[in-house]
Amino acid sequence: MRYELSQHARDVMLERGIAASWLEAVLEHPEVIEPDKADATLEHRLGRIPEFENRVLRVVAKMKSRPVVIVTIYFDRAMRGKL
């Protein structure tokens, strides 16, 4: 899947040590997909990262854009142990 990172997403990936391969895995094969509560153009994709203690990575993206735009990405502490 083709995607581009917003500047914010690029910055937080560097700051938090989030690997592009983790982003791509969750983007392409999410365990859970949720709509955004405030913005209908955004989708939240969540997936566990086994090599990072099964922490849950949340990818917020504009899925209907071409290429897909990654708005933000972070490890969701509230979802730990829930997937």
Backbone bond lengths (Angstrom), bond angles and torsions (degrees), N, CA, C in turn:
res aa  C-N    CA-C-N  psi(-1)  N-CA   C-N-CA  omega(-1)  CA-C   N-CA-C  phi
1 M - - - 1.439 - - 1.526 109.21 -
2 R 1.303 115.03 131.60 1.470 119.44 178.24 1.519 109.19 -81.39
3 Y 1.326 116.04 136.68 1.457 120.92 178.46 1.518 109.45 -149.61
4 E 1.330 114.21 161.70 1.460 119.83 171.89 1.523 107.35 -133.38
5 L 1.303 115.28 152.12 1.458 121.68 -178.07 1.521 110.41 -97.98
6 S 1.332 116.08 136.02 1.460 119.18 169.37 1.528 106.65 -67.88
7 Q 1.306 117.48 162.75 1.469 119.80 177.66 1.525 110.08 -59.90
8 H 1.323 117.24 -39.50 1.463 120.72 178.38 1.529 110.78 -60.03
9 A 1.332 116.90 -47.94 1.469 120.48 180.00 1.532 110.73 -61.10
10 R 1.314 116.96 -41.76 1.469 121.42 178.46 1.535 110.13 -60.68
11 D 1.324 116.24 -45.22 1.470 121.05 -179.51 1.523 112.12 -62.74
12 V 1.349 117.09 -47.18 1.465 118.63 -176.51 1.528 111.76 -70.59
13 M 1.314 117.58 -30.94 1.467 118.75 176.03 1.521 110.38 -61.84
14 L 1.319 116.76 -42.91 1.464 120.83 178.45 1.523 111.26 -66.72
15 E 1.328 116.38 -47.18 1.470 121.13 -178.07 1.522 112.38 -62.11
16 R 1.321 117.00 -38.55 1.468 121.62 -172.87 1.522 113.83 -100.39
17 G 1.321 116.76 1.49 1.456 120.14 177.74 1.518 113.67 66.59
18 I 1.320 117.15 36.56 1.463 121.59 -179.99 1.529 108.78 -88.21
19 A 1.306 116.00 120.70 1.467 121.96 -177.42 1.533 110.62 -76.04
20 A 1.318 116.04 143.85 1.466 121.39 177.07 1.528 110.52 -59.41
21 S 1.312 118.21 -34.25 1.470 121.09 179.67 1.531 111.13 -64.55
22 W 1.336 117.03 -34.14 1.472 120.72 176.90 1.524 110.03 -68.40
23 L 1.324 116.44 -44.57 1.462 121.50 176.83 1.523 109.98 -56.47
24 E 1.316 116.58 -49.70 1.464 121.51 -177.45 1.523 111.88 -63.17
25 A 1.332 117.40 -39.58 1.470 121.04 179.57 1.526 110.76 -62.44
26 V 1.334 117.13 -45.50 1.465 120.62 -179.23 1.526 110.52 -71.95
27 L 1.296 117.60 -38.35 1.459 121.37 179.40 1.529 110.82 -61.79
28 E 1.315 116.97 -44.37 1.464 121.24 -175.36 1.529 114.30 -86.54
29 H 1.350 117.32 -28.22 1.470 120.88 -176.68 1.524 110.62 -137.32
30 P 1.335 117.68 63.29 1.463 119.43 -178.74 1.529 111.72 -69.33
31 E 1.317 115.49 150.24 1.465 120.10 174.04 1.527 110.00 -83.63
32 V 1.332 116.31 -29.92 1.467 122.79 179.49 1.521 108.19 -139.95
33 I 1.332 115.63 140.62 1.466 121.91 173.63 1.524 106.70 -123.68
34 E 1.340 115.75 128.81 1.464 121.33 179.57 1.523 109.19 -127.51
35 P 1.337 116.89 143.68 1.470 118.67 172.26 1.529 108.82 -75.30
36 D 1.307 116.62 155.10 1.458 120.63 175.26 1.524 108.21 -76.72
37 K 1.317 117.17 138.72 1.471 120.86 -176.99 1.520 112.84 -72.37
38 A 1.327 117.52 -25.87 1.465 120.55 -175.47 1.525 114.29 -107.82
39 D 1.334 117.24 -23.68 1.465 120.68 -173.18 1.530 109.49 -133.98
40 A 1.312 116.40 109.17 1.467 121.59 -176.89 1.526 113.44 -65.24
41 T 1.326 117.71 -14.62 1.470 119.55 179.49 1.522 112.13 -83.55
42 L 1.347 117.31 -7.70 1.466 120.79 -176.79 1.517 111.48 -105.87
43 E 1.308 115.02 149.42 1.460 122.97 177.20 1.522 108.28 -131.02
44 H 1.330 116.73 139.37 1.462 122.38 177.17 1.523 107.60 -103.05
45 R 1.310 116.20 125.97 1.464 121.88 177.60 1.519 107.78 -117.16
46 L 1.323 116.39 128.81 1.454 121.57 -175.25 1.517 111.05 -123.27
47 G 1.316 115.35 144.26 1.457 120.75 177.12 1.512 110.79 -161.75
48 R 1.315 115.11 149.41 1.463 120.98 177.41 1.523 110.24 -79.20
49 I 1.325 115.15 145.71 1.461 121.81 178.06 1.530 107.10 -112.22
50 P 1.351 118.01 98.96 1.458 121.41 -175.71 1.527 113.69 -56.35
51 E 1.335 117.27 -39.55 1.459 120.12 -177.70 1.524 113.21 -76.18
52 F 1.348 116.82 1.61 1.462 121.50 177.44 1.529 109.11 -129.47
53 E 1.334 114.49 51.47 1.469 124.01 176.53 1.526 113.34 57.88
54 N 1.341 117.00 31.68 1.466 123.25 179.96 1.528 113.26 58.57
55 R 1.320 116.56 24.81 1.458 119.14 176.00 1.527 108.62 -65.90
56 V 1.326 115.52 151.50 1.465 121.46 -175.39 1.525 109.68 -92.96
57 L 1.325 115.03 122.17 1.452 121.68 177.98 1.527 108.54 -96.30
58 R 1.324 115.96 128.58 1.465 121.87 177.58 1.524 108.26 -108.68
59 V 1.317 115.56 124.73 1.465 122.68 178.27 1.524 106.93 -114.41
60 V 1.324 116.82 120.50 1.459 121.74 178.51 1.526 106.62 -104.91
61 A 1.335 115.06 121.87 1.463 119.51 -171.30 1.513 112.49 -141.77
62 K 1.328 114.78 153.79 1.462 122.33 169.49 1.524 105.74 -91.27
63 M 1.321 116.08 93.42 1.458 121.27 -172.32 1.525 113.38 -73.51
64 K 1.321 118.28 -22.68 1.468 120.02 -178.48 1.517 112.48 -87.48
65 S 1.328 117.48 -7.69 1.465 120.94 175.65 1.520 109.02 -75.02
66 R 1.301 116.69 153.50 1.465 121.37 174.90 1.504 108.46 -128.13
67 P 1.322 119.62 112.88 1.466 124.91 -3.34 1.532 111.00 -70.21
68 V 1.322 114.90 164.90 1.463 121.41 175.42 1.527 108.06 -58.52
69 V 1.337 116.58 138.74 1.468 120.81 179.42 1.520 109.28 -107.86
70 I 1.325 116.31 122.02 1.457 122.02 176.27 1.524 106.77 -86.00
71 V 1.331 116.16 115.73 1.455 122.09 -176.77 1.525 110.78 -83.40
72 T 1.336 115.82 -47.69 1.460 120.87 176.96 1.518 109.25 -155.04
73 I 1.311 115.14 166.43 1.463 121.86 -178.41 1.523 107.53 -154.36
74 Y 1.334 115.91 134.86 1.468 118.77 179.96 1.525 110.55 -162.47
75 F 1.323 115.02 161.13 1.455 120.54 173.21 1.516 107.29 -82.80
76 D 1.329 115.80 122.45 1.457 122.49 -174.26 1.531 109.61 -91.49
77 R 1.315 115.98 100.67 1.469 120.70 -178.69 1.514 112.52 -62.59
78 A 1.322 117.78 -33.17 1.456 121.39 -178.95 1.538 112.24 -66.36
79 M 1.333 116.76 -22.21 1.469 120.80 -178.86 1.529 113.19 -94.71
80 R 1.327 117.21 -3.82 1.468 120.11 -178.70 1.525 110.39 -57.18
81 G 1.324 115.39 126.39 1.470 121.35 179.77 1.514 114.57 79.56
82 K 1.317 119.02 1.59 1.457 121.51 -177.94 1.522 113.59 -99.49
83 L 1.320 117.69 -12.35 1.477 120.15 178.14 1.500 109.37 -98.88
